[in-house]
């Protein structure tokens, strides 16, 4: 029975170009899905984000938070754990600071997609890839929710990453756009990632929060 099942599965995979690995290239563990897509996207496009980071406000230099980024599931998925160290994005009335997780991966179409969720009740999906400047740019779907004044607002978020060549810093900034694609985009955050350094002042704060 098992032999017949395996034989049938082999026939299906050979006949179906979506399931078959036509070029025989299994050099990357994730190539079983996107290998037939006509795209220049690479699974390494987001590797610059992987690591333990101390994150600072770009303008003031104040510590904003800690971000731990790792590759999971055979390196096919990027997992994020963010901890905010100030109340900049704290929801009104909540007694805890923002923490969030995301999972990011590339689909068969070569598009990077990220799901973000946090302890303030937010959930959203962003998608995109590298632009012509080599920046990673992810844009959320349009979200409609009540503002603090009770009126409904519709916005989307646009997040940008620009990694330094030395691999030690990343400039990360975002915009929020209101209404529609022609709506005004205003700055939402502007932060700089720095690789975690043992014994630094920020590392000592991190150790106290772990």
NUTI-183586 format. One line per field, with one value per residue (C-alpha): residue number from 1; residue in one letter; chain; z, x, y. Coordinates in pm, whole numbers. Each point is the difference from the previous one (the first is absolute). Layout:
BEGIN
seq c(NUM / ...);
type c(a / ...);
mol c(A / ...);
up c(Z / ...);
east c(X / ...);
north c(Y / ...);
END
This chain:
BEGIN
seq c(1 / 2 / 3 / 4 / 5 / 6 / 7 / 8 / 9 / 10 / 11 / 12 / 13 / 14 / 15 / 16 / 17 / 18 / 19 / 20 / 21 / 22 / 23 / 24 / 25 / 26 / 27 / 28 / 29 / 30 / 31 / 32 / 33 / 34 / 35 / 36 / 37 / 38 / 39 / 40 / 41 / 42 / 43 / 44 / 45 / 46 / 47 / 48 / 49 / 50 / 51 / 52 / 53 / 54 / 55 / 56 / 57 / 58 / 59 / 60 / 61 / 62 / 63 / 64 / 65 / 66 / 67 / 68 / 69 / 70 / 71 / 72 / 73 / 74 / 75 / 76 / 77 / 78 / 79 / 80 / 81 / 82 / 83 / 84 / 85 / 86 / 87 / 88 / 89 / 90 / 91 / 92 / 93 / 94 / 95 / 96 / 97 / 98 / 99 / 100 / 101 / 102 / 103 / 104 / 105 / 106 / 107 / 108 / 109 / 110 / 111 / 112 / 113 / 114 / 115 / 116 / 117 / 118 / 119 / 120 / 121 / 122 / 123 / 124 / 125 / 126 / 127 / 128 / 129 / 130 / 131 / 132 / 133 / 134 / 135 / 136 / 137 / 138 / 139 / 140 / 141 / 142 / 143 / 144 / 145 / 146 / 147 / 148 / 149 / 150 / 151 / 152 / 153 / 154 / 155 / 156 / 157 / 158 / 159 / 160 / 161 / 162 / 163 / 164 / 165 / 166 / 167 / 168 / 169 / 170 / 171 / 172 / 173 / 174 / 175 / 176 / 177 / 178 / 179 / 180 / 181 / 182 / 183 / 184 / 185 / 186 / 187 / 188 / 189 / 190 / 191 / 192 / 193 / 194 / 195 / 196 / 197 / 198 / 199 / 200 / 201 / 202 / 203 / 204 / 205 / 206 / 207 / 208 / 209 / 210);
type c(x / x / x / x / x / x / x / x / x / x / x / x / x / x / x / x / x / x / x / x / x / x / x / x / x / x / x / x / x / x / x / x / x / x / x / x / x / x / x / x / x / x / x / x / x / x / x / x / x / x / x / x / x / x / x / x / x / x / x / x / x / x / x / x / x / x / x / x / x / x / x / x / x / x / x / x / x / x / x / x / x / x / x / x / x / x / x / x / x / x / x / x / x / x / x / x / x / x / x / x / x / x / x / x / x / x / x / x / x / x / x / x / x / x / x / x / x / x / x / x / x / x / x / x / x / x / x / x / x / x / x / x / x / x / x / x / x / x / x / x / x / x / x / x / x / x / x / x / x / x / x / x / x / x / x / x / x / x / x / x / x / x / x / x / x / x / x / x / x / x / x / x / x / x / x / x / x / x / x / x / x / x / x / x / x / x / x / x / x / x / x / x / x / x / x / x / x / x / x / x / x / x / x / x / x / x / x / x / x / x);
mol c(A / A / A / A / A / A / A / A / A / A / A / A / A / A / A / A / A / A / A / A / A / A / A / A / A / A / A / A / A / A / A / A / A / A / A / A / A / A / A / A / A / A / A / A / A / A / A / A / A / A / A / A / A / A / A / A / A / A / A / A / A / A / A / A / A / A / A / A / A / A / A / A / A / A / A / A / A / A / A / A / A / A / A / A / A / A / A / A / A / A / A / A / A / A / A / A / A / A / A / A / A / A / A / A / A / A / A / A / A / A / A / A / A / A / A / A / A / A / A / A / A / A / A / A / A / A / A / A / A / A / A / A / A / A / A / A / A / A / A / A / A / A / A / A / A / A / A / A / A / A / A / A / A / A / A / A / A / A / A / A / A / A / A / A / A / A / A / A / A / A / A / A / A / A / A / A / A / A / A / A / A / A / A / A / A / A / A / A / A / A / A / A / A / A / A / A / A / A / A / A / A / A / A / A / A / A / A / A / A / A);
up c(0 / 94 / -319 / -217 / 178 / -51 / -364 / -58 / 173 / -220 / -314 / 116 / 82 / -339 / -191 / 197 / -64 / 320 / 209 / -209 / 49 / -371 / 23 / 265 / 213 / 368 / 118 / 213 / 241 / -95 / -377 / -8 / -36 / -173 / -240 / -301 / 64 / -247 / 255 / 103 / 369 / 216 / 338 / 120 / -76 / 365 / 166 / 99 / 263 / 182 / 338 / 346 / -21 / 222 / -166 / 41 / -110 / -304 / 87 / 381 / 49 / 282 / 49 / -149 / 39 / -68 / -307 / -29 / -354 / -85 / -294 / 72 / -195 / -189 / -61 / -200 / 255 / 197 / 353 / 188 / 368 / 73 / 347 / 32 / 280 / 4 / -19 / -349 / -142 / 323 / -40 / 227 / 323 / -39 / 289 / -213 / -274 / -357 / -90 / -337 / -212 / -373 / -247 / -342 / -304 / -377 / -213 / -332 / -174 / 149 / 226 / 365 / 244 / 370 / 262 / 307 / 327 / 341 / 358 / -85 / -218 / -339 / -290 / -356 / -311 / -198 / -332 / -238 / -69 / -94 / -193 / -259 / 277 / 177 / 285 / 130 / -17 / 140 / -22 / 206 / -123 / 61 / 359 / 125 / 372 / 237 / 99 / 356 / -94 / -99 / -374 / -239 / -175 / -283 / -19 / -120 / 121 / -210 / 169 / -140 / 88 / -125 / 120 / 30 / -189 / 324 / 122 / 335 / -48 / -174 / -63 / 43 / -57 / -72 / -128 / 58 / -296 / 54 / -220 / -328 / -223 / -63 / 370 / 190 / 140 / 334 / 197 / 250 / 145 / -74 / 180 / -34 / 77 / 152 / 53 / 365 / 173 / 318 / 303 / -151 / 195 / -227 / 46 / 376 / -36 / -230 / 259 / 261 / -225 / -122);
east c(0 / 279 / 194 / -308 / -60 / 360 / -9 / -320 / 144 / 310 / -215 / -197 / 316 / 152 / -313 / -74 / 251 / -112 / 110 / 291 / 358 / 80 / 356 / 113 / 141 / -41 / 292 / -228 / -247 / -274 / 22 / -270 / -264 / 138 / 241 / -229 / -87 / 134 / 155 / 336 / -91 / 234 / -50 / 305 / -159 / -101 / 301 / 141 / -277 / 97 / 168 / -41 / -45 / -15 / -228 / 32 / -190 / 196 / -21 / 35 / 205 / -231 / -50 / -334 / 5 / 151 / -64 / 97 / -12 / 66 / -46 / -221 / -156 / 315 / 79 / -317 / -168 / 123 / -136 / 1 / -49 / -21 / 7 / -73 / 193 / -203 / -367 / 10 / -245 / -174 / -376 / -192 / -108 / 221 / 245 / 265 / 234 / -17 / 135 / -51 / 84 / 15 / 59 / 143 / 44 / 16 / -276 / 21 / -57 / 320 / -192 / 102 / -294 / 1 / -267 / 26 / -190 / 53 / -120 / -206 / -237 / 144 / 24 / 98 / 161 / 265 / 158 / 269 / 369 / 322 / -39 / 242 / 211 / 43 / -233 / -249 / -346 / -312 / -347 / -300 / -352 / -247 / -128 / -320 / -49 / -138 / 233 / 9 / -272 / -225 / 6 / 100 / 332 / 156 / 379 / 284 / 359 / 317 / 316 / 352 / 332 / 339 / 292 / 353 / 270 / 182 / -299 / 4 / -274 / -337 / -203 / -369 / -274 / -369 / -290 / -372 / -221 / -362 / -303 / 126 / 306 / -7 / -20 / 268 / 283 / 132 / 297 / -94 / 337 / 372 / 235 / 350 / 93 / 341 / 136 / -11 / 336 / 72 / 65 / -146 / -247 / -283 / 104 / -26 / -352 / -84 / 127 / -230 / -304 / 66);
north c(0 / 240 / -82 / 64 / 334 / 113 / -103 / 197 / 305 / -23 / -2 / 305 / 197 / -84 / 100 / 316 / 284 / 175 / -299 / -122 / 115 / 26 / 130 / -249 / 282 / -84 / 215 / 218 / -165 / 249 / -44 / -267 / 272 / 313 / -174 / 42 / 366 / 257 / 233 / 142 / -19 / -207 / -163 / 194 / 340 / 49 / -166 / 340 / 25 / -321 / 51 / 151 / 376 / 305 / 254 / 379 / 306 / 118 / 370 / 3 / -315 / -113 / -374 / -103 / -378 / -340 / -212 / -366 / -137 / -365 / -234 / -302 / -290 / -97 / 366 / 58 / 229 / 303 / 31 / 332 / 83 / 374 / 160 / 372 / 173 / 322 / 97 / 150 / -255 / -101 / -21 / 233 / -171 / -309 / -54 / -172 / 107 / -119 / -342 / -160 / -302 / -43 / -281 / 87 / -222 / 9 / -149 / -179 / 333 / 144 / 239 / 31 / -9 / 77 / -57 / 224 / -38 / 159 / 28 / 310 / -201 / 94 / -244 / 82 / -143 / 184 / -93 / 119 / -52 / 176 / 323 / 139 / 155 / -333 / 99 / -253 / 159 / -167 / 156 / -103 / -60 / 284 / -5 / 163 / 58 / 268 / 283 / 135 / 249 / -289 / 72 / -276 / 43 / -198 / -22 / -215 / -25 / 5 / -133 / 40 / -168 / 121 / -213 / 140 / -187 / -91 / -204 / 180 / 259 / 23 / 314 / -85 / 258 / -1 / 207 / -12 / 93 / 101 / -44 / -145 / -31 / 375 / 82 / 187 / -210 / 115 / -133 / -270 / -102 / 35 / -237 / -142 / -360 / -70 / -349 / -103 / 45 / -196 / 217 / 316 / 213 / -118 / -364 / 39 / 138 / -292 / -249 / 153 / -40 / -356);
END
